[in-house]
Amino acid sequence: MEWIARLRPLGIATLTAFLCFVSAAVKPWARISGEWGFLVYTSSLIFFFPRGRIGPQIEATVLGIFGGTIGIGWSNGTLAVAAWCGRRYGADSNQARAILSVGLALLCIASGLIRSYSRRFNAFSKIMLFFPIFMLTSQQSILHMSASLFLEQFYVVIFSGTLPLLVTVVFAPHHSLSHRFGSEVSESIKSICTLLPLSFHHILGDGSLPETGEGDSESPINAKRLEAQLQDIRPTTQDQLAKKLKAVTSNLQSSSSSYLRTTPRVEGQFTALPAVVKALQRMGRNPLLGPASHIPGERIQAALHKSFPPSAPPSPRRRHKSSKQPIHKRDNPVSAEVDLNMENWTRRKVPRHLTSYNPPRDLSPNVALSSRPGLKDESHRLLLTMVQTLHSINQVLPSKFGWSVVTLTDGEADVVSSENLQESKRFLEEELLHIQRTLGSLLGDVDPDQSGASNTTSPSNIPHNHVGSPVEHHVTFSETPEVKSVLHNRDRYRLAFYMTALLDLARDVLGLTETILNTPDYERPSSVWLASLRLLWVNRQDEVDIAADGKSAENDLVSEEERPVDELKEYQDMDFVTAMLHQSHSASSITGPKHSIQRTWKLLWNQHRVVKARIILSRAMHTIKHSRHVLFSIKLAGGICLLSVPAWMPPDNSARHWYESSRGGWMVVSYMFVLEDTTGAILKVGFLRGLGTLIGAIVGYVCTVIAKKNAYGLVVLATACSVPISYNVLFASLPGLGVATGITLPPILFIPYLGLAEGQSDFYLAWNRFVDIMIGTAAAVLVGTWIWPVHARVQYFRAAARMLAHLTEYYLRMSRDLVRSSLVYCVDDKQYEQLEAKLRGDVQLARALVAVQRQEVSLLPRPIKLYSEIIDAGERLLELLIEIRILRFGVPRKETVLDVLPIRRELISTVLINLWSCSHAFGSRSPLLQFLPSPRVPLSELMDVTEEHARHLRALRKQGANSSVGNEGNVQAPGVTFLAGSYQAELAVLYGMAENEALGEMCSILEELVAAARTLFGTQAFLETS
């Protein structure tokens, strides 16, 4: 049960709190830390809180102790300089206090830069300031240094860091990195095996699985078992499984990196494991393993209806005209059918409402295969074979990579598993070859198993659930023959998209199988550390060699005309300043005394090295002035120094007396913790900190009234209070409330017990604690709101603009690779991987900013839901571009790319214009133009070209079939030779159809982004369209 699983981490946190309170209650132990003995639990709760996992706890301990040591060391160095000033200029002199303030300000700037630049070092940067704030604001009269100044705070850091680590190591579950990474790989394979039949069943759209033949009875995953699984799974489970698979595969990259760095393996396994991870990541991006449907959100749908209103139904004149299209060559039925299909396809613009077909989003991706039972059965058999192969891979992987050590008694079982995997590979190759031959039926109008059937493009043979399925929700039209023909062609293109996705998935599974079979069995290295060092060295050398080989192979594929022979070609697309930075300038020599001083200065000023230095310096200054990290560090340092000003006043000043009596260091520390990156986060953290401090002050005062100065009572009450605090930090959605409550208790409970109250009552301590925290919180809110405010809404628009700019660059690089004058499509995968990593970071940052805006209180209305839907659309566009890039490896380049470069150029230009316009609108928050070029127009022309090529292949196939029938006795008939290898060319056309379908989906997402941008920023209209 869930509550049982929560007991272990809650028990670990409670035991840690108990040990921290004991360390403060045992006075000999507390005296080691001097006046800071009560800070053990406070530091543990803020910087080292145990969450029940050993790996993260070790990382937090190392970073926390390292950061605390740096801060304490810096403060002691500052105190040494202040002590020298005190000896020279007198105790508590102005010079000594100035040194203390400057030292704290410099440390604040460094901590602010680290905290803003890397969120992972948040606790590291905070502990750097936590102890120096107390030290540098309380030692104004220092004259001599002593070891206690460093050791007392250092012991607090050590105790608060080691106690949670020891408890976690003893009581937390011990899962090795090998076991965890193996579990992630196994979980991803199981998710694929579960999701693949469910997704394929959903795409079939006929409500039942096809019956299997006798060959399927031997498979361990038979049809009855799949039907039973699918009946138990609800349709919404597919989306949940897709999200789970996406999350698991996205974590494999970081997990594999940590696993390879820390786990020694033999050479074959060391090089094979990245290939396994990449194969699983490619499978996770396959469209068959995605969500059930991509329906736009409510805000996107409203924006689409506003920007692209549904067209009116055609007038009776146009409807009558479209129903009387001439049919040529009616005497020849075959040619009449072909001409009718050609007329219907090329004249999609006749009913005007069909010019905007391919609506922004269909409601369901279902594609019926009832008219093609042969293809349906072959696809189902291939699916079963893939599932069986993946199950075999999942069984063999532990023995290949040592995730479970194989004993001697299990050797036979390992051999059997490898043999099963080899047999599954053979079956998969056979089924892949069969379905490749069968997929040629998508180009024809009849199924190869039903050669005598009528034309499936006729209106009577179109499935009833597809005649007007998703389109009737977007447009209104009559069921004319043109409409039904377009719907059927749309169905064929969508089916081609999913069939090519099935082929790519089968090839990925086959490649993964070959990788596993070629991987040697696991061998435990004799010396762990030597093997690790040797393998790291060998791996680095191999990576260099592989990179060099890949670069040379890629250069060999590029023709000489494409290589930049002129150096200026590399900079022709750059701006003026960047080109000046890279180009070299020939300096003219000064030959005579007639040259003036101005001429000499210009020559020196325009030297190449001087120009390069000027540009670098200018860019550095611009970056520093506009860097949000620098501005945040200045705000942090300025606020801390202003709040610490009373501590650096002369001794007889009333502000100095108030600061010392009320322990003003808590006020400064509160400012440091509340100040965040954005105004919304500051308000949230400030509210939770104020509320938590109030609760902690009340609870602490009540506990001191009950326990007085009894050590046992204080420890018991404090431990009891730590249970709900730990539960809030571990499992609640607002952990800041528990942290603020927990750090308020120790000062109120243990300052009087340790004799550090200086005559102040318990109520006075609790009240001062609350007042100091609220002053620091209010100061952080004021500074964060009025001085260089960082609004999450503005940052979101910048992140969205950066995401769209990176998408534009991604598509631009894809287009450059596509239109190269070469019959071989070659790309540089490394540049795409770098761009994909940047895009993933942009998406994560934008989602985080949306989450911040959900918790903000703003006077302006914000369409938060639309913000989230825009990020979803951008992420779907990235996945679609990756799929298009994969599909382009199989398209017929000569017929659909090189011979139609004007169409491709127009399509690329319109897509880039739409992406750039959206990026500019989000970056500048300016309205879009009223009319943007639609990429659907060149896409329809490209689809005509693909259809023309498909008809040409279909005619050749029919001609070959007729010639083979007429020459049954002649083995050397030419048609037989064509039929033997025609499926390769037809498969290439199938990939072209799939690319067109994916491009149509891309157009739909672009329309969503354009509509969302117009909704957010408006339109610069010049023509009244209503």
N, C-alpha and C positions, 0 to 999 in steps of 0.2 A: 504494500500500500504506500501511498505518497507520504503520509505522515511518518511512517516507519523509516523511509529513506531520508527524511529530514532530521531524524534523531541524531545520527552520527555527526554531521557538521555542527549541529546545535550543541551537542555534548562537547565537541572539541573546543568551540568558542567559549563555553561556560567554564570548562576546566582551565583554559588559558586565563580567563578573567580571575578565577580563584587564585591561581598562582601569582598573578600580578598584584592582587590585593594583599596576599600573604607577604610578598616582598616589601610592601609598604608598611604592613602592620608589624613585622618583626623589626624592632628598632635597630639592633646591630646591623642587620642587612640594609635597612633604610639609611643608616648613617654613612654607608659607603658612598651613596649618591648625594650626601649633604642636603642642601635645601631643595633639591630637585627629586627627592625620593618618591613623591606622590605622582610623578609624571609617567611612571612605568605603564600603568593601564591606559593613560591618555595617549601615549605614543603608540602602544600596541593597537589600540582601536583605530587610530588615524592612519598609521603607516604599515602595520604588520598584521592586520586582522586576518585570522585563519578562516579559510573558506572550504576546508576539507580536501584540498588537493595538494599533493606534495610538490609538484613541479612549479606551479605559480607561487607557492609559499617560499620555495628556495629563491626564486627570482626576486620576490618582494623583500626577502631578508637581505640578500646581497646588495640590491640597489639602495635599500633604506640605510643599512649600516655604512655603505660607502658614501652616500649623500650626507648622512649625519656627521661622519668623520670629517668630510670636506668642510662643512659649515662650522664645526667646532674648531677645526684647525685654523680656518680663516679668522674666526673671532679671536682666537688666542694670539695669532699674529698681529691683529689690530690692537689687542690689549698690550702687547709688548711695545709697540710704538707709542701708545698712549701712556704707558708707564714711564718710558724714557722722557716724554714731554712733561709728565708730572714731576719727575725728579729734577728736571731742568727749570721748569717755569712754575712749579708749585702744584700741590695736590688740588684736584678739581679745577684746573686752570682752563682758560678758554681754548688753548691749543689742544689739550688732551680731549676735551669734549668734541672739538672739531674733527680730530682724527677718528673718534668713535663714529661720528655721524657719516663721515666720508666712507669709512670702511663698510658700514651697514648699507649705504647707498650703492656702492659698487657690487656688493654681494646680491642686493635686490635686483640690479640690472641683469646680472648673470643668471640668477634664478628665474627671472621673468622671461628671458630669451629661451631658456631650456623648456620652461613650462608651456610657452606658447608654440614653440616649434614642434615639440614632440609630446603628444598626449600620453604616451607610454611612460614618460619620465615625470608624470605629475607628482607622485608621492616623493620621488627623488628630489625634485626642485623645492617642494614644500618643506621637507625635513632639513634642507640646507639652510632655511631661514628660521625654522621653528626655535631652535636652541640659541642661535646668535642674537635673536631679538631680545630674549631675556638677559643674556650675558652683556651685550653692549649697551643696554639701557639701565644697568644696575651697577656698573663698575666705573663710575666717573672719577672716583678718588684713588684709583689704583696707582701705586708707586713701584711695586715689585711683583714679579710673576712667581707663581707657585704651581706645582703639578696638580693640585686639587682643582684649579680652574679648568683644566682639560679633562681630568679623570672623572670628576663628579658627573658631568653631563655625558661623557663617553660611556660610563657604566649604565646609565639610563638607556642609552641606545642599545647597548649589548643585551641587557636584560629584556627589554621590550621586543627585541628581534629574535633572540634565541628561545625564549619560552614558547611562543606560538609555533616555532619551527619544531621544537622537540615534541610537543604534544601532537602536532600534525604527523610527524614521521612515525610516532608510536601508534596512533589510533586511526589514521586515515588509511583507506584502502591502497594497497601497493600494486599499482599497475605500471609495468615497465613501458618505456617508449615503444619497444617492439610490439608489445601486446596491444597498445592503444592504436598504433598505426595499422597493424594487421586487422584490428576490429573495424577501423574506418574503411579499409579496402574491402573487407568482407561485407560490410553494411552497404557500401555503394553497389557492389555486385548483386546483392540480394534485392536492393531497391530496383535495379534495372530489370531483374527477372520478374519482379512483381508488377512493375509499371508497364513493361512492354506489352504483355497480352491485353491488359486493361485498355491501354491507349489504342492498340490496333483494333480491338473490339469496338471501341467508341468511334473510330474513324470509319469502320465498315458501315455503320449506320443501319444495318438490317435487323438488329436485335438478336442475332443468334450466331454462334460460331459455325463454321463450315464443318461438315463431317469429314473425318480423317479416313485415310485408307488403311490398308493392312500394315504398311510400313510404320505408321505412327503408334501401333500397339506396342512396339518394342521400346519406345521412348519412355523414360521414367516420368516425364511430364506429359501425360496424355491429354486428350481433349476433354474427357469427363472431369479430370481434376481441375483443368483450367476453367471449365464452365462452373464448377462448384465454387471456385475462388471468386469468379467474376460475379456470381449471384450474391455472394456475401458482401461484396464491396460496393458501396454507394458511389454514384457518379462524382460526388464532391471529393471522394478520396483520391482521385487522380490528381487533382490540383495539389492536395496535401503531399502526396508522394513525390510529385514533381518538385515542389519546394524543398522537401527533405533531401532529394537526390542532388539538387543544385547546391544546397548548403554543404552536404558532405563532400561533393567533388571540389567545391571551392576551397575547402580546408585541406585537401590532400596535398596541395603544393607546399604550403608552409610546414605541414606535418612531415612530408617526405624530406624537406630540406633539413629539419632538425634530426630526423632519423638517420640520414646519411652522414651528418656531421658527427654523431655520437655513437653510431653502431658500426663496428668493423665487419666487413663482409669480403668475400673473395671477389676477384675482378669481374667475373661474369655477372654476378648478382649486382655488383655496384653499378654497372652500366645498364643492366636490364630493368632495374626498378624505376628509373625516370621514364623509360618507355612505357611501363605499365601504368604509371600515373597519368601520362599524357593520353594514353588510349582511353582510360576511364573518363578523363575530362572531355575528350572528344565525344564519347558516348553520351555524357550528361548534357552536351549542347545539342544533341540530335533533336529535330522537331518532333519525332515520334515519342520522345520522352519528356516533352514539355507539358504545359497545362492543357486541359481539355479544350479550352477556347479562349481567345483574347477578345473579350467584350470591353469596349471603352467604358470608363466610369461615367457616372451621371453628369459630372461637370464637363467632361470631354464631349459627351453626346450632345449636351446643350450647346456647347461651342460649335460643334459640327453643324447642327441644325441652323445655327445663327449665321455661320460663315458660308456653308454650302447648303442652302435650302433645297428641299426636294423639288425636282422639276415637275411641271404640270403635265397631265396626261396629254398625249398627242391629239390634235384636232381630227375631226372626221375626215377632212380632206387628206391629211397626211396618213391617216390610218388606211384609208381606201387606196391611196397611192402605194403604200408599202405592201399591201396584199396583192398587188398586181405586178409583181416583178417578172420580167420575161425569163422564160426557161428555154435555153438554147439546146439544140440537138436532142429533142425529145425522142427521136427514133432510136438513139443509142442509150439504153438505161444507165450503163455505167458512167458514160461521159456526162449524161444529164445529172446524175447524182453528184459527180465531182464539180460540175459547173454550178449546181445549186448551192453546194457547200461553199464554194469559192465566192459566189455572189453574196450569200448570207454573211460570210466572214468579213469580206472586204467592205461591205456596205453596212457595217454596224452603225454608221453615222446617219443612216436614213431615218430611223426613229430617234429623234434628238435626245430622248431621255436615256438612250443607251450610251451616249457619249460619256456619261459619268458612271457607267457601270464599273464593276469592281468597287462596291461601296466601301466606305471607310472601315467597316468591320462587319464580317458576317457573324451571325449568331451561333453557328455551329460549323465545325470542320468536317462533318460527316460526309462520306463519299460512298455511295452504294456500289457494290461489286456484283450485284445479282445478275447483271447482264454479261458478266465475264466470269463464269464459274471456274474456268481453267486458271486464270490469274489469281482468283480468290483461293483456290486450293493450294497452288504453288506458294503463295505468300504465307498461308497458314503453316505449311510444312516447313518453310524457311524459318518462321518465327519459333516453332517448336524446337528446331535444331539449334537455333541460337540460344534459347533458354537452357537446353540440355548442355551445350558447350560451356555456357557461363557457370552452370552448376559444377561441371567438372573442373573448370578453372578455379573456382572457389575452394574446391577440395584439394587441389594440387598446390596452391600458392603457399600455405603454411610450411609444407615440406621443402619448398624451393628456397624460401627466404628465412627459414629458421624461426618463424613466429610460434611454432610448436615443435619442440625437438623430437625427432623421429627416433624411436628405439629399435632394437634389432627385431623385436617381434612385429613391428609395424612395417618392416621393409617390404614384405610381400604386398601388403595393402597399398603401399606407395607405388609399386610397379604396376599393380592393377589400375590405379588411378591414372597413371601416365598412359597406359594402353587405352583406357577409356577416352582420354583426351585426344590421343592420336586418332582413334576411331571417330570421335565427334568432329574432328577437323576434316576428315575425309568426307563425312556426310554433309558437312557445311559447304565444302567446295562443290559437291555435286548439286546440292539444292540451289546454290548461288548461280551455277551455270544454267540450271533449268529455268529459274525465274528470269534470268537475263534473256533467254530465248523467248520466253512467254511474254515479256514486257513489250515486244514488238507489236502486240495486238492493240496497244493504246494508240498507235498511229493510224490504224485502220478503222473502218466503220463497223466491222463485224468481228466477233470473237473467233479465233482459229478453231475452237472446238465446235462452233456453230456456223460452219461455212455456208449453210443453206438458209440461214436466218435472214430476215429483212434488215434494212439499214437502220442502225441504232440511232441515227440522227433524226429520224422521222419523229414527229411530235408524239405519236402513239407509244413509242418505245422509251421515251424519257421517263425516269422514275417520277412517280407522283409527288414524292416528298421533296423533289428538287425543282419542279417546274416553277414554282413561285415562292420557294422557301425563304431565304433570307432577304430577297430583294423587295418583297412586298412591304417590308417594314421601313424601307428607305424611299422607294419610288413607286409610282402607280402607273401601270401600263396594261395593255391588252395582250393576251397570249397569242401574238402573231407568230408565224413561222420564224421570223428573224429573231424574236425574243427567245424562242425555244432553242434555236440553233446556238445562239450566244450562250445560253445557260448550259447547254450540253458541252460546248467547247470549254466553258469555265470548269465544268465538272472534270473533263479530261485533263486540263492543265493542273487542277488541284490534285487529281489522282496521280499524275506524273510526279508532282512535288513529293507526295508521301511515298511513292514507290522508290524514287531515287534516295529518299531519306532511309528507307528500309535497306536498299543496297549499300549505302554508305555505312550504316550500322553493322550490316553483315560483314563488310570488309574490315571494319574496326575490330569486330570480334575475331575474325580470322587472323588479323595481324597480332592481336593480343595472344591468341593461341600459339602462333609461331614463336612469339617472344618467350612464352612460358616453356615451350618444348625445347628451345635452344638454351635455356638457362640451366646451368649445372645445379646439381643437388646441393643442399646446404652442408657446409663443412665448418665446424667450429674452429676458429683460428687458434693456434697454439699460444700465442702471446697477444693479448688484447690490445695493449697500447702500441706495440711495434707494428701490428697489423693495421691499426687505425692510421698511424703516421704513414706507413708505406702506401696504403690505399689512397689516402688523401693526396700524396705526392703523385701517384700514378694517375689518379683521376684528373688532376689539374693538367698534366701533360696530355692526356687523351682528349680533354676538352679543347685544348689549344690546337691539337692536330685535327680534330673533327671540324673545328671552326675554320681552320685554314683550308681543309679539303672542301668543305661546303662552299666557301667563297670562291675557290678556283672552279668548282663544278658549275657554280652559278654564272661565273664570268664566261665559261665556255659556251653556255647556252645563249648568251647575248651576242648578237651580230656586231661586227666592227663598226657599222654605221651608227649603232646606238650608244657606243661608248664615247664619252666626252673627250675628243682629241684636243679641243681647245680649252684652256683653263677657264676662260671667261664663261663657258657654258654652265659651270657650276654655280655661278653667281647671277645669272641673268634673271632668276626669279626672286632675288633678294631685294630688300629695300636699299636706299642709297647709303645709309650709315653702315649696314652690315656688309655691303659690297666694299665700301672703303676700308672696313676692318680686315677683309681678307685679301684685297688686291694690293699688289706692290706698286709703288710709284717710283719712277726714275727721276732722281734728283739732278737738275742741271747744275753744272759746276760754275763757280764764279771765276771769271777769267781776267777781269781788270778792275782797276780802282774806281771806274765810273759807276759801279753799282751803288745804289744808295743804301742807307741803313734799313729803310723800310723793305727794300728788295731782299736784303740779307735775312731780315727777320721772317719774311714770308717763306723763304726757302727753308729756314730752320723749323718754322712752325708747321710746315706741310710735309716734313719728312715722314716716311712710313712708320717708323717706330714712335715718333711723336704723335702722329695721328692715332695710332693704335692705343697709346697710353691715354690720350685725351678721351677717346670713346669709352675705354674701360673705366676711367675715373668718373665720367659723366653717368654711365650706367650704374656704377656703384653708389654714387650720391643719390641718384633717383630711387634706387632700391631701398636705401636706408631711410630716406625721407618718407616713402610711402609704404614701408613695411609694417604690417599689422603687428609683427612680433616685436619690433623696436618700440612701437607706440604702446603696446601692452606693458613692456618692461619699464618704460618711463612712467606710466600710470602707477604701476606697482611700487616702484622705488619712490616716486613723489609722494604717494599717499602714506607709505610707511614712515618716511622721513618727517612729513608734516605732523603725523600723529605722535611721533617720538620727540618732537621739539620740546615739550615740557620736561622730558627727562634730561635734556641737555641745557637747561636753564641754570643760572647760578644757584648755589645751595640755599640762599635766603629767599628765593622766589617762591611765591605761593603756588604757582603751577607745578613747580618741582615737588613741593610738599604733597600736593594732591596726587600727583602721579605715583609717588612712592607709597603713600598710604592706601590708595585704592588698587595697587598692583596693576598699573596701566599697561603692562606688557600684554595682558589678555586682550586689551582693546586693539593693540597693533596686530596681534596674531589673528584676531577675528577679521580684521580688514584683509589680511593676506588670504584667508580661507574663503571669504565671500566674493572677492574680486574674481570674476570669470571673464571668458572671452566675449560673450554677448550680453546685452542688457537683459534679455529674458532669463538667461541662466543666473545672472546676478540677483534678480528679483526672486527667483525660485529658491536659490540657495540661502539668500538673506532671510526670507520668510521662514524656511525650515529651521534655520539656525536660531532665529529669535524664538520660535515656538519651542524648539527642543531645549534651549537654554532655560526658558521659563519652567518647563516641566522638570528639568534636572535640578534647578535651584529649589523648587518646592519639595521634590522627593528627597534631595540631599539634606535640606533643613529638617525634614521630618525624621530622617534616619539619625541625624545627630542628636535630636531631642530624645529619641528612643534609646540609642546605644551609648550616648554620652562619649566617654573616651575609652570604652571597653573594646579591646582589640578583637575579641571573638565576635562581639555583636556587630562591630563595623564590617568585618570580613563576611559574616553571614548575610547581613543586609545588603551589602554591596554586591555580593555574588547573586543573591536573589533578584536584585534589580537588573543585573547584567543579562538575565535570561530573556526577558522581552526585548531588551536592547539588541542582543545578538540575533534574535529572531527577525526583528525589523531590518537589520542590516543584511541578513542572509536572504530573506524570502519576500520582503515587502517591496512595493514599487517605489517607495520614497525612503531609501536608506539614509539620506541625510538627516532625517529626523532622529533616528536612533543614534547616529554618531554625535550629533549636537547634544543630545541628552546624556550620553555616556561620558563625554569629556567634561561635563559640568560636575559630575559626582565626586571624583577624587579630590579636587581642591577643597570642597566644602567638608568632606568627610575626614581627610587626613591632615590638613594643615593644623587644626587645633590639636589633633592627637600627637603630631610630631613636634609641638611646641613652636610653631612658626607663625602663630596668629598675632603676636605682638600686642596682646591685650584686646584684640577685637572680638566682638561677640559672634556667635554662629549666624545670627540673622544678618549682621552687618557684612559678614563674608559672602553670604548668599546674595544679598542685595547688590554689593559691589560687583560680584561676578556677573549678575544679570545686566547691570548698567554698563559695565565695560564692554560686554559682548554687543549690546545694542548700539553703543556709540560707534564701534568699529563697523558694524553692519550698515548703519546709516551712512557712514562716510564712504563705504564701498559702493553703496547704491547711488549716492550723489556723484561720485567720481565717474563711475561706469556709465551714468546716464547723461552727464553734461560734458565731460571731457573726452573727446574722441570716441563718441559712442559707436559701438559695433552692433548694428541691428541684424538680427538673424534673417530678416526679410531681404535686406540688401545683400548680405552674404549668400543667401540662397540664389538670388538672381545672378550673381557673379559665378557661383558654382554651376548653375544651369547653362550659362553662356559658355563657360569653359568646357563643359561636357559637349555641347553642340559644336564648339570649335574643334574639339578633338574628333568628333564624329565626322565633321567635314574633312579633316585631314586624313582620317581613315579611308573615307570613300574616295578621296583624291588619289591616294596611293593605290587603292584598288583599281582605279580607272587608268592610272599610268601603266600598271602591269598588264591591264587588259588590252589596251590599244597599241601595244608594241608590235612592230611589223615582224612578227615571228609566228610560225605555226606551232611553236611550243610555248605553253603558258607556264612561266616560272616566276616565283615570288621569293622575297626575303622574309621568312617567317619571323626572324628576330625583331624586325622593326614593327611588325604587327603585334607581337607579344608585348613589346614596350608600350605601344599605344593602348592595347587592351588593359594593361595594368593601370595606366593613367586614367582610363575611362572608368574602371572599377573604383578607383579612389574618388573620382568626381561623384559617382553615384552614391557611394557611402557618405561622403561629406554632405551632399544635398539631402539625403535622407535624415542625417543627424540634425541638420538645420531645420528641416520640416518638423522633427520631433521637438526641437526647442520652441518653435513657433506655436505648437499646440499648447504649450504650458505658459505662454506669454499672455499678459493682459495688455491689449492694444486698443487705442481709440479708433484706429482705422480698421474697417472690416477687411478681413483677409480670407481669400478662398483657399484654405489650407488643403482641402480635399483635391482641388485642382492642382496645387503644387505637387502633391504626391503622385497624381496621375501623370503629370508631365515627366517625372523621373521614371515612372514605370514605362512610359512610351519610349523614352531615350534608351533604357536598358533593353527593351524588346528590339529596338532598332539596331543596337550593337549585336545582339544575338543573330538578327537577321542578316546583317552584313557579313558576319562570320560564315553563316550558312551559304550566302551567295558566293563568297570567295572560295568555298569548298566546291560548290557546284560548277564553278567556271573551269575547274580542271577537266571536266568531262564534256563541255559543250563543243560543237563543231565550230572551230574558230574561223575557218575560211568562209563558211556560208553565213554565219550569224554575227561575226565580228569584223573581219577584214574586208569583206565585200560590201558591208553596210556601215562603213565608218561615219558617214554623215548622220545616219540615224543614231548611232551610238554616241556621237559627239553631242547631238541635241539632247539626248536623254541625260548624259552626264552633266551637261551645262544646266539643265533645268533642276536637277536634283541638287547640285552645288549651290545654285542661286537660292533655292528654298531653305537649305540648311544654313547658308551664310546669313540670310535675312532673319531667320529665327535667332541665330546666335547674336547678331547685332541688336535685335530688339530686346533680348534678355540682358545683354551687357549694358546698353545705354538706356533701357526702359523707355524706348521711343516707339511710336506707332508704326505698324507695317504699312506697306503700300497696299492700295486697294486691290490690285490685280497682280498676281505672280504667275509666271509661266507654269503650266501644269505638266508634270512628267508623264501623264497618262497618254498624251498625244503621240510622242515618239515611242512610248511603250506599245501602243496599239499597232504602230507601223512595224516595230520589231516582232510582235506576235504574228503579224501577217507574213513576215519573212520566214519565221519558224514554221508556220503552217504551210507555206509554199514548199519549203524543203521537205516537210513531212509528206506532203502529197506526192512530191517527186519520188521519194523512196517507196511510197505505197504503190505508185504506178509501176515502178520497176519490180516490186515484189509480185504484183499481179501478172505482169508480163512474164516474169520468170516462172510463176506457177502455171500459166497457160502453156508456155513452151515445154515445161516438164511433163504436162499431161499429154501434149501432142507428140512427145518423143519418149514414150514409156520404155521402148526397147533400146534407146540410145543412151548409154551411160554418160557420154561426154556432152550432154546437152548444156548450153551456156546458162540456162536458168537454174540448173542444179547447183552450179558453182556459186551463183549469187545467193541462193537461198542458204547455202552452207555457212556463209559469213556475213549475211545481211544484218543479223541482230546486233553486231557491233556498231554499224552506222545508225541503226534505229535507236540503239541505246544512247548514242551521242545526241540524237534529236530529242530523246526523252529528257536528257539533262538540260537541253536548251529550253524545253517546255517548262521544266521545273524552275529554271532560272527566271523565266518570264513570270511564273506564278509568284516567286519570291520578290521579284521587282514590283509586282502589283501590290503585294503586302507592304513593301517599303513605301510605295506611294500613299497607301492608306495611313501609315504612321506619320508620314510627312504632312498629310492633311490634318491629322490630329494636332501635330505641333503648331502648324500655322494657325489653326482655329483657336488653340489655346493662347497663342501669342496675341492674336487679335482681341480675344476676350480680356486679356490682362492689360494690354497697352493701347488698344484702339486701332483705328485704321485711318490713314490719310486718304480720304475719299475725294474724288473729283467728279464722279458720275453717280447720279441718283438711280438706283436699281430697283427700288420698290414700286 
